Amino acid sequence: MKAGPSSENRYYCAVPSRNETHIELPSVFERVFHLAVVRQRDQHDAIWANSGVLFYLYLTGVSVPILGTNFVETPEVSGFRSAIHFILFLLSVYFGFIKSPSRN
């Protein structure tokens, strides 16, 4: 693997990885996937915290008014959103830490 952009590869990712300073990616799709994984590594903490807060609101039965409207989020909606965010958290941990992008 070369350390810089080459003439046969137009797509170049300048995001440092574990042992390399630069990674060449053969297609724009792999670059987009790689950048999404990098962002997932940073966002998994926020997704986990949001899931926990929503689950707490569900358990305590607290209804949350939506700012600027007359709508109220019921505890059942908070529980459903908590489950969705927990699934997103698991996916972000899996793709961000457990399964790393394939490197050729």
Buried (B, 14 or more C-beta within 10 A) or exposed (E): EEEEBEEEEEBEBEBEBEEEEBBBBEEEEBBEBBBEBBEBEEBBEEBBEBBBBBBEBBEEEEEBEEEEEEEEBBBEBBBEBBBBBBEBBBEBBEBBEEEEBEEE
